[in-house]
């Protein structure tokens, strides 16, 4: 049985995993993910009891009980690179013996729901809309570093994206992955839009925002807004859903992203006072996970 080297799986002196500072026994099977470390306390404020709280860098974790369910809520920071750290270490906590550094014989499947904020790209995704990323389009490239990534990617949509967008961003090829279908049904139900979400690898240029630096393709957002594949269009921008869905699928976990739309990218409107809207989404996710 392969023993994972200390340089590959870094375990702290207290027996916790390197970045998250969590120990295996502190992780629940049902996990709520969010970007902002402060939002972890907001979400855990709904818990009936709290079992543990751990913080390191941008990674803040609270595990506790909510209506009879043991849940972990953890922040991942911003970007798909951070998501690679978080999902890899959560999987290690669930499926690797930290004493022997070997993979556990019985696979432990995690259910992970990311609650985020997002920019809407269509008239039917105005500010205040909730959108579940049934499909995620990754501008980040994270999954390409893992073997068999083609098994979780939708090559047909990728090729159509390249064609319809006239893709000319050198060194970046979008990939498309699906969220876990059963988890989408469980969380979205009949009151959350099921969308096609772009996970951009930046907030400004990669999402078509132009400040001082000119964009390589100033028409890219217009092409994104008009993209259509089998009567499905791209609904929104965010920054983590593709790596979450892709890595989770490769590892055998259930995962998805659901976002509250707080910016209208087409009409150029922004809502910075979105806490009440997000609270409703948090309650839905907690009740349904």
N, C-alpha and C positions, 0 to 999 in steps of 0.2 A: 504494500500500500504506500502510495506516494506521500512523503512527508514534506510539507510546505515550509520552505526556508524562512528564517527570521527576517530576511531582507524583503520577502514577498508579502508575508502577513506580519505586520509589525504589531506586537502586543506590548502594552505598557507594563511597568513593574507591578501595578496593582491588578493585572489580569484583564484590563479593558483594551478594546481595540483602539488603534493609534489615533485617528482623528476624532471619532465620536465620543471616545472615553466611556463607552458603554461596555458592560459585561453581559455575557449571554443570557443570564437569568433576568436581566432587566428589560428584555425585549418581549413585547407582546406579538401575537400573530397578526393582529390588525393594527395598521399603522396609518396615521394621518401625517402627511408631509406638507410643509409650507416653507416659503423662502425666508421670511423675516423671523429672526430669533425672538423678537418681542411678541410675535403672534402666537408663539407656542404657549405662552402664559394665558393669552386670551382664550385659546381653544381649550386648554386644560382647566380654565375657569369653570367649564361646564361639568367637569368630572365630579363624581360623588366623593371619591377618595383619591389621594395621590400616594403612590408607592415610592417613587424616587424622582429626583431631578438632577440632571447632569448638564454642565455647559463646558464647551471648549471652542474657542474661536467663534465662527458663525454657527456652530452646531449646538443647539439647545434642545434637550430632550426631557420630557416628562412622561412617565408611565403611571397609569391609574385605572380606576374603574368608572364606567359610565353606563348607567342603567343595566347593570349586571354583566357588561362586556369589559374585558381587560383590553385597554388600548394604549398604544404609544404614540405620542405626537412629537415630531422632530423637525427642526429647521435645516434646510439644505443650502441656504445662501442663494446666490445668483449664478445661473448658467449651467450648461450641460456638463462642463468639466467637474463642477461640484457634485452634480448628480452621479457621476461615475464613482466618486469617492463614497457617497452615502449609500448607494445601492450595493456596491461591492462589499462594504463593511457590514451592512445589515444582513446580507446573504451569508457572510462569514460568521456572524454571530449566531445565525440560525442553523448553519449546516457544516461548520468546521469545529472539531474538538480542539480547544485552545491548549490543552495539556499535551496531546500527542501530535498536534498540527496535522491531522489527517481529516479527510472528509468523513462526516458521520454516515453510517450505513442507511439510516432512514431519513429521507428527504423531508424537510419541514417547509411547507409552502406559506409564504407571507401574502397578505392582501394589503396593497398600498394605494392610498388615494391622496393625490396632491391637490391641495386647495390653493388657487393662485388668482392673480389679477391679470388682465389682458386688454389688448386693443382690438376692437371690433372692425371688421373689414367689409361688412355687408349691411344693407338697409334693415335686415331682420335680426341683426345683432347690435342694437343700440346700447348705450350706457344703461347698466342695470340688468342686462341679460345674463343668464347663466349658460355656459357652453361646456359640454363634456367633449374632450378630444377623442372622438371615436377613431380618427386617423390623425397621426402626427407626421408632419413634414420636417425633417431635421436638416438644418443648415450647418450643423456642428461637426459631423463626421465621427462622433465617438464610437458608434457601433462598428465602423469599418475596421477597428483595431481588434475585433473579436472574431474568432473562427465561426464559420457557418452563419454569418450575419444575413446571407441571402435567404435563409430559411424563414426569417421573420420580416423580411422586407417585401413590399408590393412593387415589383419591378415594372409592371404595366403602368401604374400611376407615375412612377419615377420617370419613365421614358416620355410620357405625355407632358409632364412638367417641363422637362428639358425642351420639348418641342414648342409648347404653347408660350412659355416664358422667353423663348429665344435665349436660353441661359448662356451668359457670357462672363460669369464670375470665375476667373481662372483659379484652379486648385480646389474648388469646392463643388461637390456633386450632391444635390439634395437626395435624401433617402426617405422612404415612407414606411411607417410601421403602424400596426393596429394596437389599440388598447385591448385589454382582456374583455372579451365580449360579455361574459357573464357578469363581470363587475360593472360594466357600462349599464347593463339592464338593471342591476341592483341599485346603483346610485342615481342614474339619470331618470329612470322611470318615465313618467309622461309629462313632467314639468320642467325638464332641462333639455335644451337643444343639443343634438348630437352633431358635432361639427368636424371639420377638417382644419387642424390647427398647425400653424408654422411655429416651430421652435427655432428662433433666430440665435445666432452665435454672437450677438451683441445687441445693445439697446438703440444705438444711433444709426450708423450707416447700414448695418444688416437689416434694419427694419425701415429703411428708406427715409430716415431723418437726416436732414442736411443742415449742418451748422457752418463751420468755416471750411471743412474739407468737402470738395465736390464728390459726388457719388459716381461709381463706375457705370451704373445703369440708372439714370434718373427716372426711367419709365417702368422700372421693375414692379413697383407697388401697383401701378395701374394694370399691369399684366397679371399680377397676382389676384387682384380684385375681379378680373374678368375670366379667370381660369375656370374651366368646367370639365368635369370627367363624369360621364354617365349621370348627368343632371345633379352632380354634387359640386359645390364651390368651396373655396377656402374662406373660413369664417373669422379667423382671429390670429393674432400674433401673441406669442409668449416666449419663454426662453429655456424650458426644461422638459417639456412633455415627450420629446422624441427619445432622449437618452433614457428616461424612466421607462417608457413603454418597451423600447428595444432591448435594454439590458434585462428587464424583468422577464420578458418573453424568452430570451436566450437561457436564463437561469431557471425558468419554470415557475415563476411567481405570477400573481395576478396584480396588475397595476393599471392606473389610469390617472388622468388629470382633469379637473373641473375648475373652470375659471369664472370669475365675475368680470364682466366687461366694464372697464372704468374709463376707457378712452375711445372716441370715435375717430378712427384714422382717416375716414373719408371726409367727414364734415369738420374735422380738425377740432373737435370739442374734447374736453378733459374734465373729469370729476375727481377732485382730490379728497372729497368728503364722502368716502364710500364705505365707512365702517359699518353702518346699519345694513347696507346691502350684503356685505361680506358675512355679517352675523347670521343672516338667514341661511346663506349657503353653508356655513359651518354647522349649523344645527341640522340641516338636511343630511350632510355627510356623516355626522356623528350618529344620527338615528338609523341610517341605512347601511353603514359599513358592517 
